[in-house]
């Protein structure tokens, strides 16, 4: 379903981790396994989804009340409400997430029962969101491509990292998450030099094609600027036409 787009994203950006398709549904297709062990947070499923499809319910996210909240999952465990209030109380005491900050956190507009995570190239369900882990140079290409597809600068979000999923779905536009301390503690993929992009799945072909074009343009322009820097360092004053001629 998405193999061409997945291959384009990996090849164009040189991604170390495969893109992940996130699909919300009420029932997962037969054959997609459920998690076999508990995870400390819902974002842990992003890495599991890199290795193969996994179908989760709210009960599988029960250690992550924030994730259940941002994804607006149905059938939350009985302790969900009290646990969420306790977590938000601690975050408020720390002045990390104040009461007045809560309305600004994106929450999924629908109320799904399940979330399925899978490598984008192997996804069998329509992707509501595609997650891409990228460093700053890769993000440069993504940002330039997103501006052309969405017609504006993508937002950069902070905590919680999982809110980037509903932010992209609700707006229909790509969004960047700089992660949060929790996601960075739980995910090896989210190292200090990596951030997380969320693309609306309905537009992933357009994003992938534009990223391929912008990546090629960046490679050409990088060579141009390197040659130009060498000439200036040697005391020359090349015109743009002369610098372009040096590339041929």
ABEGO torsion letter per residue (X at the ends): XAAAAAAAAAAAAGBABBBBBBBBBABBBBGBBBBABBBABAAAAAAAAAAEBBBBBAAAAAABAAAAAAAGBBGBBAAAAAAAAAAAAAAAAAGABBAAAAAABBBBABBBABBBBBBAAABABBBABBBBBBBAAAAAAAAAAAAAAAGBBBBBBBOBAAAAAAAAAAAGBBBBBAEBAAAAAABAABBAABBBBBBBAAAAAAAAAAAAAAAAAAAAAAAAAAAAAAAAAAGBBBBAAAAAAAAX
